Structure formats: structure tokens, C-alpha cells
């Protein structure tokens, strides 16, 4: 029986993928130029802000790392549902490797590397990984929007500060993600074509996951804890630069930032995520220089943690065996 070879081209050699990389890197370059220019014309303000409390910064980094560990746990919940089991350190390192890849490669290159690793070493079909990735994004949006709305409601009741535009944005995100999470209809398999067949398998797998109430409850709790970890990280970052922002206000920033972080075009959603966690604090009373400094410090801490724990993940990615078939 003749074996079929599998053509595994890197994304940059595919024309459409190459365009996506170019667009993503262009956004990163423009954003970096903008940030550099802004810092250069506000040197005195940033010089004063840089005299930070290193203890508060260290606590912020620890909170971020706890959130990253919870990401590993949440990923494992879905993987076990598909009978895919990873050893503890393997799970931690490959998920951090995925996050490191996502921070430096456009179009979520780290997630693509993890999907390839799971296919090679654990025989997890690509469509199942796509369901895990897409389902996680839907639930992140739903949980973050819910927490953000509760925070805005508290701010409105306690301080009579009303942010209608932010509330409308979060409500729209909540409504859309809740529909996709719990009310998505079952597709009828009418067309045996390749694309429709893939859509049917994705729909079928997601329906099976979303109807497991115990699984979804654990995932939702873990995602809420991840959001709280990121909120505490931002809270201590604001403390470290001497520009404290209230915990509920920081929760709004974190929730909107979590949604913006789902945009896959640029590495780490740079430009999209950063615009949100710079502009939202400004709406809530923080000055622009402090908001930009907090965003830069958040980026530095995230990258350092992912670098330390993610590099061993690349060892797993590189030593995984070849794909036995093209299915």
C-alpha cells in the first residue's frame, strides 16, 4: 500500500499566509514606532514614572504567572474531554511555549505549533484543536464581558460614574458569545463537500463540549480566575508606577483587554490589546503617560514569564515525531 507524503510547508511560504504575516508585522512596526515616538516626546513624565516599586512589580509578575498556569489547567480540561492527556510539566511547558509563540508570531503561530505537536505526539485531530481554541475564545469573551459589566454596574452605583459606550460594547460581546456558547444550532449534514464536512465536524464537536455542563462550569470558573489574575497584575502595575487605579476600574480594563487579546492578526494582539488597555484607563481617569507605561510594563512581564517557561516547550515541539497520516 503506497503511503502518501504530507506536505508541511511553513506558513510564510503560502501566499495568503504570507500576506497575513506582512499585515501583522506592519501593524506591529507602526505601533512600535508610535509608542517610541510618544515616549520620546514625554521623556520627563516617563522618567518619573519609571521610578517604580519593584516589590509591586514582582507581585504583578507573580499574578500574571498564576494566570498563565490557570491557562494550562483550562486547556487540559478540554484536552481530557478528547482523551488527550499530557504530563504535568509537559502541559505547563507546551502551553507556555504556545503563548510565547503567540507573542512573537502573527496569526497565533504558537497555537499552530501546539496543534501540530498534539497531532504528532497525541494524534489529536486538527478540527478538535480548532474547537478547543475557538470554544476557549468564545468563553473568554463571555466571561470577560460579564465581569466587566458587573464592574461597571458597581462603579455606576458607588460613584455615579456612567460609561454607556463601554457598557454597550460589553453587552454586545456578552450577547454574541452567549449565543455561540449555548444556543448555536446543530448543523444538518446535507452536503458531503470538504468544507461543509469540516464545518459539520466542528459544529458537532463544539455541541458535544458545550452540552457538558460540568466541563463548561469548570472552564468558566478557571477563565474567571484568569481574568482576576490579570486584573490583580494590572492593579499592582498601576501601584508600582505610583498611579493607583481602583480595583473595579482595573477589572473593566482587564475584561476589555481580554476580549481585545483574541484578535489574532498581530503577535500577541499588539496594537489592539494595547490600544484598549491604554484608552480604557484614560476614560476612567488615568493620564495617558501612566496608561502607556502600564501597558509597556505589562508587555515586558508577560514576555519574560513566557520566555522562561516557554522555551522548554519548544524542546517538546521539536522532538515530537512526524505525522503518521494526513487525516
N, C-alpha and C positions, 0 to 999 in steps of 0.2 A: 504494500500500500504506500503510495507516494505521499511523503509529508510535504506540507505547504510551509514555506518560509514566511515569517512575519516581518513586514517592513516597518521598522520602528524609527521613523525619521524624527529628529528633533523639531520642535515647533517652529524654530526660526527658518527652517528650510521649506516650510509650506507657505505659499504666497499670502493666503488670508491671515494665517497666524503671524507672519512677518509684519503685515500692516498693523495688526493689533499691538505687537511689541513696539513698533515705531511710534504709534499714537501714545501708548502708555509711557514710554520713555520720554517723549516730547513733553507730556504733561508734568512728569517728574522734574525735567530740566527747567521748565518755565516756573514751576512752583519754587524750586531751589533758588533760582535767580531772584524771584520776587522776595523770598524770605531773606536772602543775603542782602539785597538792596534795602529792605525795610530795617534790618538790624544795623546796617552801616550808617543810616541817617538818624538812628536813635541810639547812638553808642552810649551816651551818658546814662540814659534810662536803663539800658540792658546791663551796663557795668554795675549799677546799683542793685539791680535785681539778681545778678549772678552771685552776690554775697549771700548764698543760701544756707539754710540749716541742713547740714549733711545727715543728721540723725533723722529728720523728717523725710529727706530724700531716700534714705535707706529703708525706712518703713514703707514708703511708696513703692519701692522696688520689690519689697517682700510681698506686698499686697498684689502687685502685678503677677508675681510668680505663682502665688496661690491661685489666681485666676487662670493661669496657664495650666496648672496641674488639674484644675477642675475641667478645663477643656479636654484634657486627656481622658478623664473619667467619663465625661459626656460622650465622647467619641466611642469609648469602649462599650457603653450601653447599647448603642446602635450596632456595633460590630458583633456583639454577642447574640443579638437578635438574628443575625445572619450566620450564626455558628462559626464566627471567625474570632479566634482567641489569640491574644498577644501576651507574652510575659510582661511583668511589671515594668522593668527597665526598658524593654523593647518598646512598650506602649509609650512611655514617657519620652524616650529619645526620638522616636519616629514622628510623634505628634509635634514636638518642638522643632524637629527638622522641617516638617511641613510648614510651621509658622515662620521659621527662618526663611525658607524658600519663598513664601508668600510676601515677605518683607522686601525681598531683593529682585524678584522676578515678576514681570507683568502677567496679567491674566491668571493669577493664582497658580503659578508654576509649582509651588511647593505642594499644593493639593494634587496636582497632576503626578508629581513624583511619588506621593503616598499611594495614590490609586494604582500606579504601576507596580509599586512594591507589594501591595496587598494582592494584586493579580498574580504576580510571580511567585510569591512565597506562600500565600494562603489560598490562592485560587478564588478570590472574591471577584465576581463579575463586575465589569466597569459600570453597568447600569445600577447595580446595588450601591456602589460607592457614590454614584451620582445622586441616588435617592438620599443617602446619608448626608451628603453635602448640601443638597437643596432643601431637605427637610430641616436640617440644622439652621439654615439661613431663614427659613420661614418662622421657625420657633424663636430664633433670636429677635427677629423683627417684632413678633407678637409680645414676647416678654418685655423687651426694652420699651416698647410703646406703652404698655400697661403701667410699668413702673414710672415712666416719665409723666404719664397723665396723673398718677397719684401724687407725684411730687409737685406738679403744677397746681393741683387742687389744694394741697396743703399751703403752698405759697400764697394762693389767692385768699384762702380763709384766714391765715395767720397774719399776713402782711398787706392784704388788699392790693396785691400786685397781680395784674391780669395780663397774661400773654396769649391772646386769642390766636395769633398766627401759629405759635408753637403748638398750642393745644389742637388746632385743626389739623396740623401736619401729623402729629402723633396719633390722633383719632383715625385719620385716613389709613395710616400704616397698620394700625391695630385691626381695622375692619378688613382690609385686604389680606393680611396674613392669617387672621382667624378663619376666613373663608377657605383659603388654601389648606389650612391645617385640618379643619374639621368638617367642612361642607363640600369639598371637592367631589363631583360626581364620578361614578365608576364609568370608565370608557368602555364602549361596546366594540369588540374586535370585529370590524367589518372588512377592513382592507388588509390583506396579508403582506402589503409592501413593507420594505425595510424600515422606513421612517415611522409609519403607523405602528409597526410591530414594536419598535423601541419605545414609542410613547405609551403603548399599552402596557409593556413590562414595567416602565417607570410608574405609571398610574397604579398598577396592581400592587407593586412593592410598597409604594407610599401609603396606599389604603390599608394594607396589612399592618404597617407600622403605626399609623395614626389611630387605628382602632384598638391598639393595645394600650388601654388607659393607664395601666400600672407603669409601663415603659414611658409613656409621654409625661406622666406626672413626675417621674424621677428626672427626666431630661429637663422639664420646665424648672424644677427646683434647682438643678445644677446650673442652668443658664441664669436664673435669678441671682444665684450666689456669685457667678462670674461677673455679672453686671455690678453687684455690690462691691466686689473686689476691685474692679476698675474704678468705681466711684470713690472708694477709700484711697486708691492710689492717686487719683486726681486731687482729692481733698488735701492729702499730705503734700502733694506737689505745690498747691497754692499756698499752703502753710510754709513750705520751705523757702519760697521766694518772697515771703512777707506780705502776701496779698490774699488773706484767707477769704474763701467763699463758703457760704452756708452749705451744710450737708445736703439739704433738699435741692438747692440750686445746682450743686455738683451732680446730683442724681439726674437732673434734667440734661445736663451737659453730657454725662456718661451714656444715657439712654439714646440720645440722638446720635452720639458718636458711634455707638454700637451698630446702629442702623446704617450710617454712612460707611462704616467699615466693610459692609457687604458689597460695595461697588468693586468689581474685580479688575477694572481696566489697568490701573497703575499698581506698582508694587506697594503692598500694604495700604492700598486705597489712599496713597499720599496725594494731597491736594483736595480730596473730597472729605476724608475724615478730619484733616487739619482745619479745613475751612469751617467745619461745624464746631469743633472744639475751640476755635478762636472766636467765631462770630456769636455763638450762643452765650458764652460768659459775658461778652460785651453787652448783649441785650439784658443780662441780669445784673449789670452794674460794674463789671471788671473793666479796667482800662486795657487798651489794645496791646500795649507793650507787655503787660503781665500775661495776657491771654496767649500771645505768641510765645513768650518764654516758657510758659507751662506746657504748651504743645510740643516745643522742641525738647524739653526735658522728658516728657512722656515718651517721645520717639527714642531718645537715647537709652532710657531704661529698658524699653521693650526690646530694642535691638541687642543690648548687652545680654539680657536674660536668654533670648532666643539663640544668640551666638554660643553661649556657654553650654546650654543643654541641647541645642540643635545640631551642632557639629557631629556628635556621636551618631545622630540619626542618619547622617549621610553615609556613615560606615555601613549601616544596615541596608540603605538603598543600593549601595554599590556592590555589596556582597550577595544580594539576592539572586537566585537562579534565573535562567531565561524562561520566557513564557512558553509553555508546552504546546499551546494551540492558539488559534486566532479567535476563538469564540468569546 
